[in-house]
Amino acid sequence: MSQGLRRVSVDDIVKAAGMAKGTFYQHFDSKEKYLFALIEDIHKQVFAKSEQMILSIFASESATSDLQSSAREFFKNLFYMPEMAFFIQNEREIDELFFGLMGEDDVNTFKQMEIVLFEKLLRLVGVDTGNIKPGVVHNYIHTLYLTMSSDLMTTADLPETVDLLTDGLIVYIFGGAI
């Protein structure tokens, strides 16, 4: 996938997987369907790792006394995990793939699945999801993701920009000033 999603061929995929082309087509109708399944799988891995990070970071007594610092550590780890790098590097192609393959109902179902997963993560740290809307957190995370993947951003200032945006999300979730 190092050459990008558009340029990868079924031949590249089966060679990397060590399988026959016929076996590939027994499971997937097209390269796009495979890539969609791959992206969904990576997405689920990100949420599973996020849950593990939350359980690890927020397990200590100091984490509960300093929720904002613990949340900042979580978001730094989240945005710099390898799976997120894949999403960031391939953002445009992923969007084209998702919106090209999925109908509006499918897109809404996918968004709702993400919101449910964000709600689960928020509840793990004791956040009242009646007051803090998982949909707002979902939108904020996607805003951060789009910011990180934008060619318009000044690369040298991107880490500080992401930190400032992350601080805004932390204030929304946990209240108070940073």
C-alpha positions as CSV (number, residue, x, y, z in Angstrom):
1,M,0.0,0.0,0.0
2,S,3.0,2.2,0.1
3,Q,2.2,3.5,-3.4
4,G,-1.2,4.6,-2.4
5,L,-4.7,3.0,-2.5
6,R,-5.4,4.0,-6.1
7,R,-2.2,2.5,-7.5
8,V,-2.3,-0.8,-5.6
9,S,-3.6,-3.7,-7.8
10,V,-5.2,-7.0,-7.0
11,D,-2.0,-8.6,-8.1
12,D,-0.1,-6.5,-5.5
13,I,-2.6,-7.5,-2.8
14,V,-2.5,-11.3,-3.6
15,K,1.3,-11.2,-3.9
16,A,1.7,-9.5,-0.5
17,A,-0.9,-11.9,1.1
18,G,0.6,-15.0,-0.6
19,M,-2.6,-16.1,-2.1
20,A,-4.0,-16.9,-5.5
21,K,-6.1,-14.4,-7.3
22,G,-9.1,-16.8,-7.4
23,T,-9.0,-17.0,-3.6
24,F,-9.1,-13.2,-3.4
25,Y,-12.2,-13.1,-5.6
26,Q,-13.9,-15.8,-3.5
27,H,-13.8,-13.2,-0.6
28,F,-14.1,-9.9,-2.4
29,D,-15.8,-8.7,-5.6
30,S,-13.2,-6.0,-6.3
31,K,-10.1,-4.3,-5.1
32,E,-12.3,-1.5,-3.8
33,K,-14.4,-3.9,-1.7
34,Y,-11.2,-5.3,-0.3
35,L,-9.8,-1.9,0.5
36,F,-13.1,-0.9,2.1
37,A,-13.0,-4.1,4.3
38,L,-9.3,-3.3,5.2
39,I,-10.1,0.3,6.2
40,E,-13.0,-0.9,8.3
41,D,-10.7,-3.4,10.0
42,I,-8.1,-0.8,10.7
43,H,-10.8,1.5,12.0
44,K,-11.9,-1.2,14.5
45,Q,-8.3,-1.8,15.5
46,V,-7.9,2.0,16.3
47,F,-10.9,1.9,18.5
48,A,-9.7,-1.3,20.2
49,K,-6.3,0.2,20.8
50,S,-7.9,3.4,22.0
51,E,-9.9,1.4,24.6
52,Q,-6.7,-0.3,25.8
53,M,-4.9,3.0,26.0
54,I,-7.7,4.5,28.0
55,L,-7.7,1.6,30.4
56,S,-3.9,1.8,30.7
57,I,-3.6,5.6,31.0
58,F,-6.6,6.2,33.2
59,A,-6.0,3.3,35.5
60,S,-3.6,5.1,37.8
61,E,-4.7,7.2,40.7
62,S,-2.8,10.3,39.3
63,A,-4.9,10.0,36.1
64,T,-8.1,10.5,37.9
65,S,-6.7,13.5,39.7
66,D,-5.4,15.1,36.5
67,L,-7.9,14.1,33.8
68,Q,-6.8,16.7,31.4
69,S,-3.1,15.6,31.4
70,S,-4.2,12.0,31.0
71,A,-6.5,12.9,28.2
72,R,-3.7,14.9,26.5
73,E,-1.5,11.8,26.7
74,F,-4.2,9.6,25.3
75,F,-4.9,11.9,22.3
76,K,-1.1,12.2,21.6
77,N,-0.9,8.5,21.5
78,L,-4.0,8.2,19.4
79,F,-3.0,10.6,16.7
80,Y,0.5,9.2,16.3
81,M,-0.3,5.4,16.2
82,P,0.6,3.7,12.9
83,E,-3.0,3.1,12.0
84,M,-3.8,6.8,12.2
85,A,-0.7,7.5,10.0
86,F,-2.3,5.2,7.4
87,F,-5.6,7.2,7.5
88,I,-3.8,10.5,7.4
89,Q,-1.5,9.6,4.5
90,N,-4.4,8.2,2.5
91,E,-7.2,10.6,3.5
92,R,-8.3,11.7,0.1
93,E,-8.3,8.2,-1.4
94,I,-10.1,6.8,1.6
95,D,-12.8,9.4,1.3
96,E,-13.2,8.7,-2.4
97,L,-13.4,5.0,-1.7
98,F,-15.9,5.3,1.2
99,F,-18.2,7.8,-0.5
100,G,-17.8,6.0,-3.9
101,L,-18.8,2.6,-2.5
102,M,-21.2,3.6,0.2
103,G,-24.7,4.9,-0.2
104,E,-26.0,7.7,2.1
105,D,-27.6,5.1,4.4
106,D,-24.4,3.2,4.7
107,V,-22.4,6.4,5.4
108,N,-24.9,7.3,8.1
109,T,-24.8,3.8,9.6
110,F,-21.0,4.0,9.7
111,K,-21.1,7.4,11.3
112,Q,-23.5,6.1,13.9
113,M,-21.2,3.1,14.6
114,E,-18.4,5.6,15.2
115,I,-20.5,7.7,17.5
116,V,-21.4,4.6,19.6
117,L,-17.7,3.7,19.9
118,F,-16.9,7.3,21.0
119,E,-19.7,7.0,23.5
120,K,-18.1,3.8,24.9
121,L,-14.7,5.5,25.2
122,L,-16.2,8.5,26.9
123,R,-18.0,6.3,29.4
124,L,-14.8,4.4,30.2
125,V,-13.4,7.6,31.7
126,G,-16.6,8.4,33.5
127,V,-17.9,11.1,31.2
128,D,-21.7,11.8,31.3
129,T,-22.6,11.3,27.7
130,G,-25.9,13.0,28.4
131,N,-24.0,16.3,28.8
132,I,-21.0,15.6,26.6
133,K,-22.3,14.6,23.2
134,P,-20.4,11.7,21.5
135,G,-21.4,13.1,18.1
136,V,-19.6,16.4,18.9
137,V,-16.5,14.4,20.0
138,H,-16.8,12.4,16.7
139,N,-16.9,15.6,14.7
140,Y,-14.0,17.1,16.7
141,I,-11.8,14.0,16.2
142,H,-12.6,14.1,12.4
143,T,-11.7,17.8,12.4
144,L,-8.3,17.0,14.0
145,Y,-7.8,14.1,11.5
146,L,-8.6,16.4,8.5
147,T,-6.3,19.1,9.9
148,M,-3.4,16.6,10.2
149,S,-4.0,15.3,6.7
150,S,-4.3,18.7,5.0
151,D,-1.7,19.8,2.6
152,L,-2.6,23.4,3.5
153,M,-1.2,23.1,7.0
154,T,2.3,24.5,7.8
155,T,4.2,21.3,8.6
156,A,6.5,22.9,11.2
157,D,3.5,24.3,13.2
158,L,1.3,21.2,12.8
159,P,2.2,19.6,16.2
160,E,1.4,22.8,18.1
161,T,-1.8,23.3,16.1
162,V,-2.9,19.7,16.9
163,D,-2.1,20.3,20.6
164,L,-4.2,23.5,20.6
165,L,-7.1,21.8,18.9
166,T,-6.8,18.8,21.3
167,D,-6.8,21.1,24.3
168,G,-10.2,22.5,23.0
169,L,-11.6,19.0,22.9
170,I,-10.3,18.2,26.4
171,V,-11.9,21.4,27.7
172,Y,-15.2,20.3,26.0
173,I,-15.0,16.8,27.5
174,F,-13.7,17.6,31.0
175,G,-14.5,21.3,31.4
176,G,-12.3,24.0,32.9
177,A,-9.4,25.8,31.4
178,I,-6.2,24.0,30.4
